[in-house]
Amino acid sequence: MNDATQAPRRRSRWRRRLGIGCLGLLVIGAIAAAALWVTKPWAPVVEVVDPGPGGVRVSADGLLGNYYAADEKAPGVLVLGGSEGGLSTYADLMAQALRSAGYSTLALSYFGGPDQPQAMDALPLETFDEALEHLKSRPKVNPERLAVIGASKGGEATVLLAARHPELKAAVGLVPSSVVWQGMDLQQPWRMNSITSTWSDGGQPVPYLPYSGFPTGDLVTMYSASLEHLGEHQDAIIPIERGRAQVLLVCGEDDTMWPGCEMSRQVQRRAQEHGGPSVTVLAYRDAGHFAGGPPVPTDSEFSSRLADMGGTVEGNAAARADGWPRILQHLQRALRG
């Protein structure tokens, strides 16, 4: 057989091999895509932790949370986690720490749990209203002395609740926000263009500040750039002057998630300029997004991650060691004074 005859056959064999190879790559790509869709490595793991010692699960009236009753009738504190969603270990341990300080507490899941919205997209503020009513109804809660404490997106909700519920006596925002932000879906981030406000009220989106551009480096750059357009979205500013709660805000100056100290000072200035309630800001250098909350044991897995969103491990640990007693003092003055 001459070369002229063999050449087409060789080309045919190579085409078949190339076709089989391409098909194999497509199958591998499909499997990889399916695995990514199922595992979603970019998304945080949503926890719904069981109640700790002395706690009970709340799963009535559309609420999901862990409740910890004080030994005797005491002020009630609503505890809110952040964008991790669900009922995180972080929020639950904070509720337990406050219970150890003599308060009846409810750590609340407001999205991400079973039968709850899975994204921060028009989340109803009525969920928090119902949670506060639930706290009031508990026998070990003094319904006249209520507070809320929340971190990050839970801190945004805390400032909103302080403005929404003048009956609250105290509010503590850990790396909070001064504005209502556009929502987000960490499970399906490609949906961002279709999401409006993080929160809704009466079925309508609460006016919000949209994101401007994309982050260049740390996510805080996007939030800072967006705040430059706040003048065009004045209705997104949380009207803290409507509240009466004594407010304490805790932040880290080196936060790489969002500008928590800048926004904390915005809340403070607005309260001063509009005749609002007392707002105190604790700002810590060398600390970031994990600047606020109970001290973390050095042998804890979380201890090594304290600098994941800004600052150093030592700086965040020092901020929490200094700030937590001051948080307890703030609650003591506002709720028991």
N, C-alpha and C positions, 0 to 999 in steps of 0.2 A: 504494500500500500504506500503510495507516494505521500510526500509532505502536504500537497494540496488537499488530499482527501482527509488526512489526519487533523489538519488545522481546525476545520469546522467542528469536528468531534471534540477536540480539546476545549474549544470555546464553549460548546454546549455543556461539557462537564463542569467547567468553571462557573457557568451561569447557574447550574443546578446547585453547586456548592455555595455560591454567593447567595442564592435565594434561600437555601436552608439556613445559612448563617444569619441572614437578615430576619428570617422568621424566628429564629432562636433568640435574637436580640430583642425583637418585639415582645416575645413571650416573657423574657426576663424583665423587660421594662414594665410590662403590665403587672407582673407579680410584685415588682418593687413598688410601683405606684399604689397597688392595693394594700401592700404592707404599710406604706406611709399613711394612707388614708385611715387605716385601722389604728395604727400606733400614734399618729400625729406627734412626732417628736418635738415639734415647735411649740406645742401647747402645754400649759401647766397641768399637772395631775390634780384632778378634783377629788378631794377627800370629803367624806361625811363620817367623821369619827364618832365612835360610841361615847356615851357619857362617861366621865371619869368617876372616881370615888364620890359617892353621895349625890351624884347627878341623875337626872331622869330625862328621857327623850320626850320632846314635845312634838307631836305630829297631828295636832287637831286644828280645826278652823283654817286649814290651808297653810299653817305654819310648820316649819321644820327647825328644830334647835335643841340645845341641851340646856336644861335648867338646873341651877344649883341654889338650894334654899339655905339661908342663914340659920343659925341655931335659934334665933328669936326674931321677931318682926323687925325688919330693917329696910333701909332705902333699897330701891331696885335699880340695877344697871343693865342696860341693853348693850351687848358687845357685838361689834361688826368687823368681819374680816374684809379683805380687799379683792383685787381682781382674780385671785386664785379661785374664788367661787366655792360653793359648797359649805361645809362646816369643817374648817381646817384645824389642824392640831394647834396652830398659833392662836387662833381666836378662842378655842376651847380652853387652852392653858391659861390665857388671860382671864377668862371667866372664872376659872378655878382659883387663880391668884386673888382676884377681887372678892371671891367668896371667903377665902382665908382671912381677908381683911375685914370681914364682917358684913358684906353686902349680899343680897340675893341677886343672882345674875342669870341672864339668858343670852347664850351665844346663839346667834341667828344665822341660818343659811337663807340668803335672799335671792340667789340664783345658782344654777349649776347642779343642784341636788336632784333627786328623783322627782319627776312630775313638776319640775320648775323650769323656767326659761334657762336655756343653755348659753345665752350670750347677754352681755350688758347692753341691751337694746330695749329702750322704753320700759324699763323695770318699774312696776307700780310703786309709788311712794306709800300707797295704802298698806303694803306689806309691813312697813315699819309702824304705821298707825296701829295696825292690828297687834303687832308684837308688844307695843307699849300697853295696849289695853289688856293683853294677856298677862303682862307683868303685874299690872294693877290688881288683877283678880286673884293673884296668888296670896294665900293666907299669911305667908311670911314676908310679904312686901308691904311697906307703907306707901299707899298710892299717891300720897301728897309729896313724896320725895323720890323723884326719878331722875336718872341721868343716862347719858349715852356716851359710849367711847368706841371709836372706830379708826381703822388704819387705812391709809392710801385711798382707794375708792370708797372704803368704809368711812374714811375721814371726810371725804366729800359729802357722803350721806349724813354724817354727824353734823356738819355745819348747816346743811339743809334742814335737818330735823330741829336743830336749835332755833332756826328761823320759823319753822312750821309749827312748833309746839311751845308756846310761851309758858306752859305749865312745867316744863323741864327746869330743874334747879341747877344742873351742871351738864357741861358737854366737854369732852376731851377728844381733840382731833390729833391723831398721830400722822405726821406728814400729810396734811389735809389739802383741800383745794378751796379756793375762794370763788370758784365759778362752777357752773354745771358744764361738763364736757360732753362732746359727742361720744356716743357709745363705741363699743368695740366687740369683736367676736374673736377671742383668742383660739378657738377651735377651728374656725373657718375665716382666717384673716382676709381672704380675697373678697369678702362681703362688705368691706369697709365703706365703699361708696354708697351702699344702700341703707346704711344705719344712720339714724338721726340722733336724738338725745339718749343719754344713758338712762334717764328717768322719765316716767310719765305720771300725770296727775289727772284723775278723772278720765282716764283713757286717752289723754292728749299729751304729746311730748312736751316736756318742760323746756323752755327756751335754753339754748346751749351755745357754747363756743366751738365752732368746727376746727378740725385740725388743718394746719397750713403746711403744705409741702411734706417732705419726707425727712426723717431723722438723718443727720450726717454725723455718724458716730453714735454716741449715747442717745437714748430716746428723749432725754431731757431737752435736747436741741429742738425737737419738733414742738414740744409743749411751750418752750420759751418763745419760739417764733410765732406760735399761735396766739400767745398772750399779747404780742405786739398789735394784734388786730382787735383787741378787746373793745376799743372805742367804737367799733362797728357793730358790736354785739352786747350793748350795755344790759340788755335784759337777761343775759346769761349770768350776771353777777348775783351771788346769793345775798339776799337782803337780811343780813345778820341783825340789823337794827330792829327787826320785828320780834326778836326773841328776848327772853329775860334770863336765860341760863347764864351762869358764870362760866366763861369759856377759857380753856387752856389748850394751846396748840404747841405741839412738839415737832421739831424738824431737824434735819441734818443739812449743813451748809454745802456738803459735797454730794448731794443726792444726784445720781445719774439716771433716775427714772423720770422724775418731773421736779420742777422748781418749788419744792414744798415750803422752803423758808420764804421765798418771795411771795407765794400765795398766802402764807400765814400772816405775813405783815400786811398784805392787802386786806385781809379780814379785820385785822386790828385797826387799820386806818379807817376803814369804812365805819366800824362801830364808833370810833371816836368822832368822826365827821358827821354822823347821822344820829347821834344821841343814843347809840345802842348799848348793849350790856358790856360789862368788863371783859376784856380779852387780853390774856397774857400769852406771850410767845417765849418758848424755850428753844433757842437755836444753838446747835452744837457744831463746833468745827471738827473736822476729821471724822465726821459721821455722815451717813447717807440715808437711804430709804428705810433702813432698819434701825433708825436712831431711837424709836420710841417703843415702850413696852416693858414687861417685867425683865429683870436681869436673866441672862442665859448662862446656865452652868457651863464651865469650860470643857467638861467632858461630854457635852451634848453635841450631837451631829450638826445642829444648827449653828453652833458657836463658830465653826470654821467658815460658815457662809455669810456671816454678818456683813462682810464687805462686798458681797455680790452686786449690790446696787449703790456703791459709793462709799467713800471713807475707807477706813481701815478696820480690821477686826477689833483692834484695841480701842479705836476711837468710838465705834458703835457700842462696844461693851461698856465703855466709860459713860457714854451718854445715857444708856439705859440704867446703869447703876446710880447715876445722879438724878435722872428724870423720874424714875418710878416712885421713889419716896415723895417727890414733889407732886406727882399725880395723886397719890393717896392723900396728901395734905390738902390738895385742892378739893377733892371729893369730900373730905371730912368737913372743911369749912362750909362748902355749899350745901351739903346734904344733912349735916348734923349740927351746924352752927346755930 
